[in-house]
Amino acid sequence: MEETIRLGGNIELSGFSSLDGGQMIVLKKIVGNYARKMEEKCKQFEALKLHLKTVGNENKFELKGQIVDGGNIYPSSAVERNLFVGVDSVLKKLVNTIN
């Protein structure tokens, strides 16, 4: 079972428990900045979920994210070699899909 990390009341990160302390600090800053943008754009921001999975032995990260806004679910995903570029890409797509 994957560990889920909760940030605040409505942000869930799963699959990130293998990151070291420095990586988690950077990740939390990126996610926090985007979460503020999402809360401003959403009609009724309920949740932000981000899931990380390592792809085979290719040193790639598969990231899946979703926003729950007033019962509507908006998904996004990316596969990147750089974890932070992938996280940024998924979250940027999510912000841009909010009506």
PDB file as gemmi writes it, atoms N, CA and C in Angstrom:
CRYST1    1.000    1.000    1.000  90.00  90.00  90.00 P 1                      
ATOM      1  N   MET A   1       0.847  -1.197   0.000  1.00  0.00           N  
ATOM      2  CA  MET A   1       0.000   0.000   0.000  1.00  0.00           C  
ATOM      3  C   MET A   1       0.880   1.244   0.000  1.00  0.00           C  
ATOM      4  N   GLU A   2       0.578   2.161  -0.902  1.00  0.00           N  
ATOM      5  CA  GLU A   2       1.356   3.389  -0.995  1.00  0.00           C  
ATOM      6  C   GLU A   2       0.980   4.365   0.099  1.00  0.00           C  
ATOM      7  N   GLU A   3       1.991   5.040   0.577  1.00  0.00           N  
ATOM      8  CA  GLU A   3       1.756   6.047   1.601  1.00  0.00           C  
ATOM      9  C   GLU A   3       1.221   7.315   0.946  1.00  0.00           C  
ATOM     10  N   THR A   4       0.185   7.882   1.549  1.00  0.00           N  
ATOM     11  CA  THR A   4      -0.370   9.143   1.068  1.00  0.00           C  
ATOM     12  C   THR A   4       0.037  10.244   2.027  1.00  0.00           C  
ATOM     13  N   ILE A   5       0.619  11.293   1.454  1.00  0.00           N  
ATOM     14  CA  ILE A   5       1.040  12.450   2.240  1.00  0.00           C  
ATOM     15  C   ILE A   5      -0.015  13.525   2.050  1.00  0.00           C  
ATOM     16  N   ARG A   6      -0.507  14.067   3.146  1.00  0.00           N  
ATOM     17  CA  ARG A   6      -1.506  15.131   3.074  1.00  0.00           C  
ATOM     18  C   ARG A   6      -0.849  16.471   3.351  1.00  0.00           C  
ATOM     19  N   LEU A   7      -1.145  17.438   2.486  1.00  0.00           N  
ATOM     20  CA  LEU A   7      -0.695  18.813   2.705  1.00  0.00           C  
ATOM     21  C   LEU A   7      -1.951  19.637   2.917  1.00  0.00           C  
ATOM     22  N   GLY A   8      -2.071  20.231   4.064  1.00  0.00           N  
ATOM     23  CA  GLY A   8      -3.307  20.951   4.365  1.00  0.00           C  
ATOM     24  C   GLY A   8      -4.457  19.960   4.394  1.00  0.00           C  
ATOM     25  N   GLY A   9      -5.648  20.430   4.192  1.00  0.00           N  
ATOM     26  CA  GLY A   9      -6.801  19.554   4.268  1.00  0.00           C  
ATOM     27  C   GLY A   9      -7.188  18.922   2.953  1.00  0.00           C  
ATOM     28  N   ASN A  10      -6.775  19.519   1.825  1.00  0.00           N  
ATOM     29  CA  ASN A  10      -7.320  19.048   0.558  1.00  0.00           C  
ATOM     30  C   ASN A  10      -6.273  18.730  -0.517  1.00  0.00           C  
ATOM     31  N   ILE A  11      -5.031  18.498  -0.129  1.00  0.00           N  
ATOM     32  CA  ILE A  11      -3.989  18.115  -1.081  1.00  0.00           C  
ATOM     33  C   ILE A  11      -3.444  16.752  -0.681  1.00  0.00           C  
ATOM     34  N   GLU A  12      -3.476  15.820  -1.635  1.00  0.00           N  
ATOM     35  CA  GLU A  12      -2.978  14.465  -1.384  1.00  0.00           C  
ATOM     36  C   GLU A  12      -1.869  14.130  -2.368  1.00  0.00           C  
ATOM     37  N   LEU A  13      -0.742  13.644  -1.839  1.00  0.00           N  
ATOM     38  CA  LEU A  13       0.369  13.193  -2.666  1.00  0.00           C  
ATOM     39  C   LEU A  13       0.571  11.712  -2.394  1.00  0.00           C  
ATOM     40  N   SER A  14       0.555  10.879  -3.420  1.00  0.00           N  
ATOM     41  CA  SER A  14       0.822   9.457  -3.221  1.00  0.00           C  
ATOM     42  C   SER A  14       1.984   9.027  -4.115  1.00  0.00           C  
ATOM     43  N   GLY A  15       2.805   8.135  -3.586  1.00  0.00           N  
ATOM     44  CA  GLY A  15       3.964   7.651  -4.322  1.00  0.00           C  
ATOM     45  C   GLY A  15       5.208   8.492  -4.149  1.00  0.00           C  
ATOM     46  N   PHE A  16       5.164   9.489  -3.284  1.00  0.00           N  
ATOM     47  CA  PHE A  16       6.282  10.415  -3.102  1.00  0.00           C  
ATOM     48  C   PHE A  16       7.130  10.103  -1.871  1.00  0.00           C  
ATOM     49  N   SER A  17       6.821   9.035  -1.147  1.00  0.00           N  
ATOM     50  CA  SER A  17       7.500   8.771   0.125  1.00  0.00           C  
ATOM     51  C   SER A  17       8.980   8.431  -0.029  1.00  0.00           C  
ATOM     52  N   SER A  18       9.426   8.082  -1.235  1.00  0.00           N  
ATOM     53  CA  SER A  18      10.836   7.744  -1.429  1.00  0.00           C  
ATOM     54  C   SER A  18      11.722   8.976  -1.636  1.00  0.00           C  
ATOM     55  N   LEU A  19      11.131  10.155  -1.742  1.00  0.00           N  
ATOM     56  CA  LEU A  19      11.920  11.365  -1.944  1.00  0.00           C  
ATOM     57  C   LEU A  19      12.658  11.747  -0.670  1.00  0.00           C  
ATOM     58  N   ASP A  20      13.826  12.368  -0.840  1.00  0.00           N  
ATOM     59  CA  ASP A  20      14.564  12.822   0.343  1.00  0.00           C  
ATOM     60  C   ASP A  20      14.018  14.169   0.810  1.00  0.00           C  
ATOM     61  N   GLY A  21      14.516  14.632   1.953  1.00  0.00           N  
ATOM     62  CA  GLY A  21      13.998  15.860   2.567  1.00  0.00           C  
ATOM     63  C   GLY A  21      14.087  17.079   1.669  1.00  0.00           C  
ATOM     64  N   GLY A  22      15.210  17.246   0.989  1.00  0.00           N  
ATOM     65  CA  GLY A  22      15.383  18.397   0.097  1.00  0.00           C  
ATOM     66  C   GLY A  22      14.418  18.375  -1.069  1.00  0.00           C  
ATOM     67  N   GLN A  23      14.222  17.196  -1.643  1.00  0.00           N  
ATOM     68  CA  GLN A  23      13.286  17.070  -2.759  1.00  0.00           C  
ATOM     69  C   GLN A  23      11.863  17.362  -2.295  1.00  0.00           C  
ATOM     70  N   MET A  24      11.507  16.909  -1.088  1.00  0.00           N  
ATOM     71  CA  MET A  24      10.158  17.153  -0.569  1.00  0.00           C  
ATOM     72  C   MET A  24       9.906  18.638  -0.342  1.00  0.00           C  
ATOM     73  N   ILE A  25      10.922  19.359   0.116  1.00  0.00           N  
ATOM     74  CA  ILE A  25      10.768  20.804   0.338  1.00  0.00           C  
ATOM     75  C   ILE A  25      10.450  21.494  -0.987  1.00  0.00           C  
ATOM     76  N   VAL A  26      11.214  21.155  -2.036  1.00  0.00           N  
ATOM     77  CA  VAL A  26      10.981  21.757  -3.358  1.00  0.00           C  
ATOM     78  C   VAL A  26       9.602  21.363  -3.873  1.00  0.00           C  
ATOM     79  N   LEU A  27       9.251  20.085  -3.734  1.00  0.00           N  
ATOM     80  CA  LEU A  27       7.955  19.601  -4.193  1.00  0.00           C  
ATOM     81  C   LEU A  27       6.803  20.337  -3.503  1.00  0.00           C  
ATOM     82  N   LYS A  28       6.905  20.485  -2.191  1.00  0.00           N  
ATOM     83  CA  LYS A  28       5.842  21.159  -1.437  1.00  0.00           C  
ATOM     84  C   LYS A  28       5.692  22.610  -1.856  1.00  0.00           C  
ATOM     85  N   LYS A  29       6.802  23.280  -2.164  1.00  0.00           N  
ATOM     86  CA  LYS A  29       6.723  24.677  -2.619  1.00  0.00           C  
ATOM     87  C   LYS A  29       6.020  24.768  -3.971  1.00  0.00           C  
ATOM     88  N   ILE A  30       6.396  23.878  -4.902  1.00  0.00           N  
ATOM     89  CA  ILE A  30       5.767  23.881  -6.230  1.00  0.00           C  
ATOM     90  C   ILE A  30       4.265  23.609  -6.098  1.00  0.00           C  
ATOM     91  N   VAL A  31       3.916  22.558  -5.358  1.00  0.00           N  
ATOM     92  CA  VAL A  31       2.509  22.178  -5.201  1.00  0.00           C  
ATOM     93  C   VAL A  31       1.734  23.292  -4.496  1.00  0.00           C  
ATOM     94  N   GLY A  32       2.319  23.872  -3.461  1.00  0.00           N  
ATOM     95  CA  GLY A  32       1.655  24.944  -2.720  1.00  0.00           C  
ATOM     96  C   GLY A  32       1.345  26.154  -3.584  1.00  0.00           C  
ATOM     97  N   ASN A  33       2.312  26.547  -4.432  1.00  0.00           N  
ATOM     98  CA  ASN A  33       2.092  27.692  -5.320  1.00  0.00           C  
ATOM     99  C   ASN A  33       0.954  27.425  -6.300  1.00  0.00           C  
ATOM    100  N   TYR A  34       0.944  26.240  -6.885  1.00  0.00           N  
ATOM    101  CA  TYR A  34      -0.136  25.904  -7.815  1.00  0.00           C  
ATOM    102  C   TYR A  34      -1.470  25.758  -7.098  1.00  0.00           C  
ATOM    103  N   ALA A  35      -1.463  25.212  -5.887  1.00  0.00           N  
ATOM    104  CA  ALA A  35      -2.712  25.040  -5.141  1.00  0.00           C  
ATOM    105  C   ALA A  35      -3.377  26.396  -4.890  1.00  0.00           C  
ATOM    106  N   ARG A  36      -2.586  27.417  -4.596  1.00  0.00           N  
ATOM    107  CA  ARG A  36      -3.157  28.761  -4.400  1.00  0.00           C  
ATOM    108  C   ARG A  36      -3.821  29.262  -5.682  1.00  0.00           C  
ATOM    109  N   LYS A  37      -3.155  29.050  -6.819  1.00  0.00           N  
ATOM    110  CA  LYS A  37      -3.738  29.464  -8.104  1.00  0.00           C  
ATOM    111  C   LYS A  37      -5.046  28.716  -8.360  1.00  0.00           C  
ATOM    112  N   MET A  38      -5.049  27.425  -8.042  1.00  0.00           N  
ATOM    113  CA  MET A  38      -6.249  26.608  -8.271  1.00  0.00           C  
ATOM    114  C   MET A  38      -7.405  27.064  -7.397  1.00  0.00           C  
ATOM    115  N   GLU A  39      -7.107  27.360  -6.138  1.00  0.00           N  
ATOM    116  CA  GLU A  39      -8.161  27.817  -5.228  1.00  0.00           C  
ATOM    117  C   GLU A  39      -8.781  29.117  -5.722  1.00  0.00           C  
ATOM    118  N   GLU A  40      -7.964  29.991  -6.340  1.00  0.00           N  
ATOM    119  CA  GLU A  40      -8.482  31.258  -6.877  1.00  0.00           C  
ATOM    120  C   GLU A  40      -9.369  31.024  -8.094  1.00  0.00           C  
ATOM    121  N   LYS A  41      -8.977  30.074  -8.967  1.00  0.00           N  
ATOM    122  CA  LYS A  41      -9.703  29.841 -10.215  1.00  0.00           C  
ATOM    123  C   LYS A  41     -10.920  28.941 -10.065  1.00  0.00           C  
ATOM    124  N   CYS A  42     -10.888  28.039  -9.097  1.00  0.00           N  
ATOM    125  CA  CYS A  42     -11.988  27.083  -8.926  1.00  0.00           C  
ATOM    126  C   CYS A  42     -13.226  27.745  -8.342  1.00  0.00           C  
ATOM    127  N   LYS A  43     -14.377  27.210  -8.729  1.00  0.00           N  
ATOM    128  CA  LYS A  43     -15.621  27.681  -8.138  1.00  0.00           C  
ATOM    129  C   LYS A  43     -15.758  27.142  -6.713  1.00  0.00           C  
ATOM    130  N   GLN A  44     -15.427  25.874  -6.528  1.00  0.00           N  
ATOM    131  CA  GLN A  44     -15.523  25.230  -5.215  1.00  0.00           C  
ATOM    132  C   GLN A  44     -14.414  24.180  -5.116  1.00  0.00           C  
ATOM    133  N   PHE A  45     -13.195  24.621  -4.807  1.00  0.00           N  
ATOM    134  CA  PHE A  45     -12.023  23.745  -4.750  1.00  0.00           C  
ATOM    135  C   PHE A  45     -12.197  22.722  -3.637  1.00  0.00           C  
ATOM    136  N   GLU A  46     -12.210  21.439  -4.006  1.00  0.00           N  
ATOM    137  CA  GLU A  46     -12.389  20.380  -3.020  1.00  0.00           C  
ATOM    138  C   GLU A  46     -11.109  19.595  -2.762  1.00  0.00           C  
ATOM    139  N   ALA A  47     -10.345  19.296  -3.836  1.00  0.00           N  
ATOM    140  CA  ALA A  47      -9.149  18.475  -3.645  1.00  0.00           C  
ATOM    141  C   ALA A  47      -8.186  18.605  -4.818  1.00  0.00           C  
ATOM    142  N   LEU A  48      -6.912  18.416  -4.501  1.00  0.00           N  
ATOM    143  CA  LEU A  48      -5.855  18.283  -5.498  1.00  0.00           C  
ATOM    144  C   LEU A  48      -5.151  16.977  -5.164  1.00  0.00           C  
ATOM    145  N   LYS A  49      -5.084  16.073  -6.134  1.00  0.00           N  
ATOM    146  CA  LYS A  49      -4.441  14.778  -5.915  1.00  0.00           C  
ATOM    147  C   LYS A  49      -3.326  14.617  -6.940  1.00  0.00           C  
ATOM    148  N   LEU A  50      -2.179  14.150  -6.462  1.00  0.00           N  
ATOM    149  CA  LEU A  50      -1.026  13.944  -7.322  1.00  0.00           C  
ATOM    150  C   LEU A  50      -0.441  12.575  -7.013  1.00  0.00           C  
ATOM    151  N   HIS A  51      -0.228  11.781  -8.059  1.00  0.00           N  
ATOM    152  CA  HIS A  51       0.285  10.419  -7.892  1.00  0.00           C  
ATOM    153  C   HIS A  51       1.568  10.264  -8.707  1.00  0.00           C  
ATOM    154  N   LEU A  52       2.599   9.705  -8.083  1.00  0.00           N  
ATOM    155  CA  LEU A  52       3.900   9.494  -8.727  1.00  0.00           C  
ATOM    156  C   LEU A  52       4.176   8.008  -8.868  1.00  0.00           C  
ATOM    157  N   LYS A  53       4.652   7.619 -10.050  1.00  0.00           N  
ATOM    158  CA  LYS A  53       5.056   6.243 -10.286  1.00  0.00           C  
ATOM    159  C   LYS A  53       6.327   6.266 -11.134  1.00  0.00           C  
ATOM    160  N   THR A  54       7.316   5.457 -10.764  1.00  0.00           N  
ATOM    161  CA  THR A  54       8.533   5.356 -11.549  1.00  0.00           C  
ATOM    162  C   THR A  54       8.283   4.359 -12.676  1.00  0.00           C  
ATOM    163  N   VAL A  55       8.689   4.724 -13.900  1.00  0.00           N  
ATOM    164  CA  VAL A  55       8.451   3.881 -15.060  1.00  0.00           C  
ATOM    165  C   VAL A  55       9.643   2.956 -15.275  1.00  0.00           C  
ATOM    166  N   GLY A  56       9.460   1.677 -15.001  1.00  0.00           N  
ATOM    167  CA  GLY A  56      10.483   0.659 -15.234  1.00  0.00           C  
ATOM    168  C   GLY A  56      11.865   1.075 -14.767  1.00  0.00           C  
ATOM    169  N   ASN A  57      12.866   0.734 -15.562  1.00  0.00           N  
ATOM    170  CA  ASN A  57      14.238   1.131 -15.226  1.00  0.00           C  
ATOM    171  C   ASN A  57      14.721   2.235 -16.155  1.00  0.00           C  
ATOM    172  N   GLU A  58      13.784   2.996 -16.693  1.00  0.00           N  
ATOM    173  CA  GLU A  58      14.108   4.051 -17.650  1.00  0.00           C  
ATOM    174  C   GLU A  58      14.426   5.388 -16.985  1.00  0.00           C  
ATOM    175  N   ASN A  59      14.384   5.439 -15.662  1.00  0.00           N  
ATOM    176  CA  ASN A  59      14.584   6.695 -14.935  1.00  0.00           C  
ATOM    177  C   ASN A  59      13.597   7.773 -15.370  1.00  0.00           C  
ATOM    178  N   LYS A  60      12.363   7.359 -15.603  1.00  0.00           N  
ATOM    179  CA  LYS A  60      11.299   8.307 -15.937  1.00  0.00           C  
ATOM    180  C   LYS A  60      10.251   8.270 -14.840  1.00  0.00           C  
ATOM    181  N   PHE A  61       9.582   9.399 -14.686  1.00  0.00           N  
ATOM    182  CA  PHE A  61       8.521   9.522 -13.690  1.00  0.00           C  
ATOM    183  C   PHE A  61       7.195   9.718 -14.408  1.00  0.00           C  
ATOM    184  N   GLU A  62       6.212   8.903 -14.021  1.00  0.00           N  
ATOM    185  CA  GLU A  62       4.865   9.075 -14.536  1.00  0.00           C  
ATOM    186  C   GLU A  62       4.060   9.771 -13.448  1.00  0.00           C  
ATOM    187  N   LEU A  63       3.492  10.901 -13.791  1.00  0.00           N  
ATOM    188  CA  LEU A  63       2.726  11.689 -12.828  1.00  0.00           C  
ATOM    189  C   LEU A  63       1.295  11.826 -13.304  1.00  0.00           C  
ATOM    190  N   LYS A  64       0.364  11.612 -12.375  1.00  0.00           N  
ATOM    191  CA  LYS A  64      -1.049  11.800 -12.669  1.00  0.00           C  
ATOM    192  C   LYS A  64      -1.615  12.734 -11.611  1.00  0.00           C  
ATOM    193  N   GLY A  65      -2.372  13.695 -12.057  1.00  0.00           N  
ATOM    194  CA  GLY A  65      -2.973  14.636 -11.124  1.00  0.00           C  
ATOM    195  C   GLY A  65      -4.433  14.849 -11.438  1.00  0.00           C  
ATOM    196  N   GLN A  66      -5.143  15.339 -10.440  1.00  0.00           N  
ATOM    197  CA  GLN A  66      -6.539  15.707 -10.659  1.00  0.00           C  
ATOM    198  C   GLN A  66      -6.972  16.760  -9.651  1.00  0.00           C  
ATOM    199  N   ILE A  67      -7.873  17.598 -10.137  1.00  0.00           N  
ATOM    200  CA  ILE A  67      -8.521  18.597  -9.289  1.00  0.00           C  
ATOM    201  C   ILE A  67      -9.984  18.183  -9.175  1.00  0.00           C  
ATOM    202  N   VAL A  68     -10.530  18.305  -7.990  1.00  0.00           N  
ATOM    203  CA  VAL A  68     -11.959  18.128  -7.801  1.00  0.00           C  
ATOM    204  C   VAL A  68     -12.507  19.518  -7.467  1.00  0.00           C  
ATOM    205  N   ASP A  69     -13.361  20.008  -8.365  1.00  0.00           N  
ATOM    206  CA  ASP A  69     -13.921  21.360  -8.235  1.00  0.00           C  
ATOM    207  C   ASP A  69     -15.440  21.271  -8.327  1.00  0.00           C  
ATOM    208  N   GLY A  70     -16.092  21.434  -7.197  1.00  0.00           N  
ATOM    209  CA  GLY A  70     -17.552  21.401  -7.177  1.00  0.00           C  
ATOM    210  C   GLY A  70     -18.123  20.100  -7.718  1.00  0.00           C  
ATOM    211  N   GLY A  71     -17.453  18.991  -7.458  1.00  0.00           N  
ATOM    212  CA  GLY A  71     -17.924  17.697  -7.926  1.00  0.00           C  
ATOM    213  C   GLY A  71     -17.371  17.296  -9.292  1.00  0.00           C  
ATOM    214  N   ASN A  72     -16.839  18.255 -10.050  1.00  0.00           N  
ATOM    215  CA  ASN A  72     -16.229  17.950 -11.346  1.00  0.00           C  
ATOM    216  C   ASN A  72     -14.778  17.545 -11.142  1.00  0.00           C  
ATOM    217  N   ILE A  73     -14.338  16.520 -11.896  1.00  0.00           N  
ATOM    218  CA  ILE A  73     -12.964  16.046 -11.789  1.00  0.00           C  
ATOM    219  C   ILE A  73     -12.230  16.395 -13.071  1.00  0.00           C  
ATOM    220  N   TYR A  74     -11.082  17.065 -12.920  1.00  0.00           N  
ATOM    221  CA  TYR A  74     -10.245  17.443 -14.048  1.00  0.00           C  
ATOM    222  C   TYR A  74      -8.921  16.692 -13.937  1.00  0.00           C  
ATOM    223  N   PRO A  75      -8.631  15.769 -14.890  1.00  0.00           N  
ATOM    224  CA  PRO A  75      -7.391  14.991 -14.811  1.00  0.00           C  
ATOM    225  C   PRO A  75      -6.268  15.579 -15.664  1.00  0.00           C  
ATOM    226  N   SER A  76      -5.047  15.157 -15.355  1.00  0.00           N  
ATOM    227  CA  SER A  76      -3.870  15.558 -16.124  1.00  0.00           C  
ATOM    228  C   SER A  76      -2.781  14.528 -15.874  1.00  0.00           C  
ATOM    229  N   SER A  77      -1.868  14.377 -16.834  1.00  0.00           N  
ATOM    230  CA  SER A  77      -0.754  13.455 -16.628  1.00  0.00           C  
ATOM    231  C   SER A  77       0.451  13.877 -17.453  1.00  0.00           C  
ATOM    232  N   ALA A  78       1.608  13.346 -17.077  1.00  0.00           N  
ATOM    233  CA  ALA A  78       2.858  13.624 -17.795  1.00  0.00           C  
ATOM    234  C   ALA A  78       3.855  12.527 -17.473  1.00  0.00           C  
ATOM    235  N   VAL A  79       4.781  12.289 -18.402  1.00  0.00           N  
ATOM    236  CA  VAL A  79       5.907  11.390 -18.170  1.00  0.00           C  
ATOM    237  C   VAL A  79       7.165  12.195 -18.467  1.00  0.00           C  
ATOM    238  N   GLU A  80       8.046  12.289 -17.486  1.00  0.00           N  
ATOM    239  CA  GLU A  80       9.257  13.110 -17.616  1.00  0.00           C  
ATOM    240  C   GLU A  80      10.439  12.421 -16.963  1.00  0.00           C  
ATOM    241  N   ARG A  81      11.635  12.767 -17.409  1.00  0.00           N  
ATOM    242  CA  ARG A  81      12.858  12.278 -16.759  1.00  0.00           C  
ATOM    243  C   ARG A  81      13.153  13.077 -15.483  1.00  0.00           C  
ATOM    244  N   ASN A  82      12.771  14.351 -15.483  1.00  0.00           N  
ATOM    245  CA  ASN A  82      12.997  15.208 -14.320  1.00  0.00           C  
ATOM    246  C   ASN A  82      11.695  15.298 -13.518  1.00  0.00           C  
ATOM    247  N   LEU A  83      11.758  14.907 -12.262  1.00  0.00           N  
ATOM    248  CA  LEU A  83      10.564  14.882 -11.412  1.00  0.00           C  
ATOM    249  C   LEU A  83       9.895  16.241 -11.331  1.00  0.00           C  
ATOM    250  N   PHE A  84      10.684  17.289 -11.114  1.00  0.00           N  
ATOM    251  CA  PHE A  84      10.099  18.616 -10.900  1.00  0.00           C  
ATOM    252  C   PHE A  84       9.507  19.194 -12.180  1.00  0.00           C  
ATOM    253  N   VAL A  85      10.108  18.898 -13.324  1.00  0.00           N  
ATOM    254  CA  VAL A  85       9.540  19.326 -14.605  1.00  0.00           C  
ATOM    255  C   VAL A  85       8.194  18.626 -14.809  1.00  0.00           C  
ATOM    256  N   GLY A  86       8.130  17.345 -14.450  1.00  0.00           N  
ATOM    257  CA  GLY A  86       6.877  16.592 -14.570  1.00  0.00           C  
ATOM    258  C   GLY A  86       5.782  17.132 -13.674  1.00  0.00           C  
ATOM    259  N   VAL A  87       6.129  17.408 -12.417  1.00  0.00           N  
ATOM    260  CA  VAL A  87       5.150  17.961 -11.469  1.00  0.00           C  
ATOM    261  C   VAL A  87       4.643  19.309 -11.978  1.00  0.00           C  
ATOM    262  N   ASP A  88       5.560  20.162 -12.419  1.00  0.00           N  
ATOM    263  CA  ASP A  88       5.188  21.477 -12.944  1.00  0.00           C  
ATOM    264  C   ASP A  88       4.261  21.334 -14.154  1.00  0.00           C  
ATOM    265  N   SER A  89       4.587  20.401 -15.040  1.00  0.00           N  
ATOM    266  CA  SER A  89       3.788  20.191 -16.250  1.00  0.00           C  
ATOM    267  C   SER A  89       2.359  19.751 -15.914  1.00  0.00           C  
ATOM    268  N   VAL A  90       2.224  18.773 -15.018  1.00  0.00           N  
ATOM    269  CA  VAL A  90       0.899  18.275 -14.633  1.00  0.00           C  
ATOM    270  C   VAL A  90       0.077  19.383 -13.976  1.00  0.00           C  
ATOM    271  N   LEU A  91       0.689  20.110 -13.053  1.00  0.00           N  
ATOM    272  CA  LEU A  91      -0.055  21.146 -12.331  1.00  0.00           C  
ATOM    273  C   LEU A  91      -0.421  22.313 -13.243  1.00  0.00           C  
ATOM    274  N   LYS A  92       0.468  22.658 -14.177  1.00  0.00           N  
ATOM    275  CA  LYS A  92       0.175  23.738 -15.125  1.00  0.00           C  
ATOM    276  C   LYS A  92      -1.012  23.358 -16.005  1.00  0.00           C  
ATOM    277  N   LYS A  93      -1.047  22.092 -16.463  1.00  0.00           N  
ATOM    278  CA  LYS A  93      -2.189  21.623 -17.271  1.00  0.00           C  
ATOM    279  C   LYS A  93      -3.482  21.702 -16.469  1.00  0.00           C  
ATOM    280  N   LEU A  94      -3.409  21.324 -15.193  1.00  0.00           N  
ATOM    281  CA  LEU A  94      -4.613  21.366 -14.349  1.00  0.00           C  
ATOM    282  C   LEU A  94      -5.126  22.791 -14.193  1.00  0.00           C  
ATOM    283  N   VAL A  95      -4.228  23.725 -13.926  1.00  0.00           N  
ATOM    284  CA  VAL A  95      -4.655  25.136 -13.774  1.00  0.00           C  
ATOM    285  C   VAL A  95      -5.311  25.620 -15.045  1.00  0.00           C  
ATOM    286  N   ASN A  96      -4.755  25.231 -16.198  1.00  0.00           N  
ATOM    287  CA  ASN A  96      -5.294  25.692 -17.478  1.00  0.00           C  
ATOM    288  C   ASN A  96      -6.607  25.024 -17.858  1.00  0.00           C  
ATOM    289  N   THR A  97      -6.968  23.897 -17.228  1.00  0.00           N  
ATOM    290  CA  THR A  97      -8.243  23.238 -17.572  1.00  0.00           C  
ATOM    291  C   THR A  97      -9.399  23.732 -16.719  1.00  0.00           C  
ATOM    292  N   ILE A  98      -9.109  24.457 -15.651  1.00  0.00           N  
ATOM    293  CA  ILE A  98     -10.188  24.959 -14.795  1.00  0.00           C  
ATOM    294  C   ILE A  98     -10.983  26.008 -15.570  1.00  0.00           C  
ATOM    295  N   ASN A  99     -12.293  25.864 -15.557  1.00  0.00           N  
ATOM    296  CA  ASN A  99     -13.158  26.812 -16.295  1.00  0.00           C  
ATOM    297  C   ASN A  99     -13.207  28.156 -15.616  1.00  0.00           C  
TER     298      ASN A  99                                                      
END                                                                             
